[in-house]
Amino acid sequence: MTGGHRSAGAGCRVLGAALILAGSWLLPTFSVGWAADLSRVGNEMPSLAPMLERVVPSVVSIAIQGRGNAESDPMLSDPFLRKFFGLPEQPSASERSFQVAGSGVIVDAKNGYVLTNSHLLENADEITVTLPDHRSFSAKVIGMDQPTDVAVVQIKADRLTSLRLGDSSELRVGDYVAAVGNPYGLSQTVTMGIVSALGRSGLGSDGLENFIQTDASINPGNSGGALVNLRGELVGINSAIFGPAGSSVGIGFAIPSNMAKDAVRELIAHGKIRRGELGMLVQDLTPLLAQAFRLKISAGALVSRVMTGSAASSAGILTGDVVIAVDGQPIRSDVDLRTALGLLGAGAKARLTIDRHNKVLELPVELQEANTAGTALVKGEGLLAGVALADISPDSAAYGQADGAEILAVDSESDAAQAGLIAGDFIVSVDQQAVHSATQVAQSAKRIDKLLLLGIFHAGGIQYVVIP
């Protein structure tokens, strides 16, 4: 499964390709409990019009212009093909302009705050918000948060209508929902569906995954738009789709309103989310690992390292522990744990349920400010994309290598993994030049676009690895 990406021309994250199955969907008779939001025409004909008339004025179209990396036809990136077809030389990524269209939701009419997706605003130079009454305003970014894919922009306008926030925790699979947005530039488009699944994760995106899955049609341009319940309350922000060529096949994903609400509060107050962390590394507990550790459980987040001086260390968490719940919510993977903790701010308290050698323990923890653990994480770029690095800590130096960078984690689908890099090894040279820190490794590797030669300290010796 590939990670989400932005398409030039219409903003929407595409999380993969899926088998298309044709089918039909029938709207059943509505229960009496929904009568307040339905008008009946003729013989018992239901309509969502009264509810949508309250919702639609709060959903806006967003146009973004900027320069930088935008998706384009890969064939037209080939200089030979451009010359063959008589096309001018393609500008560099830093010079290339792009336009993206998306949606947004007015959440504070008095102050002009509009909630949308963070991925829409990357590299944006100009942001224009167009209201349903066709008035357009230049928008200012108040804050963006990539892990939650939430952003807030502000416009100076009067006669705005905000959308009431609902409680996404009350959603159940099978509840009816409507998606409102700007697909393909068709403003105020409404589609209908149900909640297909809740708490969906493991989709391959880079951020926190706790999606509402719906079969309401979501297409490019819907990103940042509203997912509402039949009371006309905002229960989700449409964010991504799963399908070929960026088109809807009935599998769309929305950020729960409760997650978005917490993010909006932080972004408006501070311009960013002051996220907390425990200072430990985890991985999925696979059945094979469970067998090797002689555990009776088969799912959870296995602690592979605890940073010295971290909140996890202070709480008594040990390497080899398996986190199976946070505040009573089951944890079945590292993504589940990352999402659960990612929604908590610095200083927040939580209770972790730990399986330690088949004994269940309850450990209270207090999250520290992100990146203040004993080891600061550095994200690899270029040919080192998908690699998490850190300066070598005193604990790791005991293994015999005190200079360079320690590999903390490697994305299994990255070029680095294919070349043989594994967590626990140490990078001691880049392009035959000695390196002394994780930052130096990342910066040196970023300058090399092919044949990255690394010196790796492994099992007491040095060996060379090439990432092509």
Protein Blocks (a to p, Z undefined) as FASTA:
>chain_A
ZZddddehiacddfbdcdddddddddddddfklmmmpccehjhiacfklmmmmmmmmpcc
dddddedjddddfklmpmklmmmnopacdddfklpccddddddddfbfknopacddfklm
goiabdcdddfkopacddddfbdcfklopacdddddehiacdddddfklpcehiacdddd
jeehiahiacddddfbghiahkopabdcdddcdfbdcdehjgopacddfkopafbdcfbd
cdehhiaehiacdddfklmmmmmmmmmmnopacdddehiacddddfklmmmnopabfbdc
ddfbdcehiaklmnopaehiacfbeehiacfbfklmmmmmmmpcehiacdddddeehiac
ddddddddehiafbdcdddehjlgoiacddddfklmmnopagdcddfbdcfkbmklmnop
aehiacfbgehiacfbfklmmmmmmmpcghpacdddeehiacddddZZ
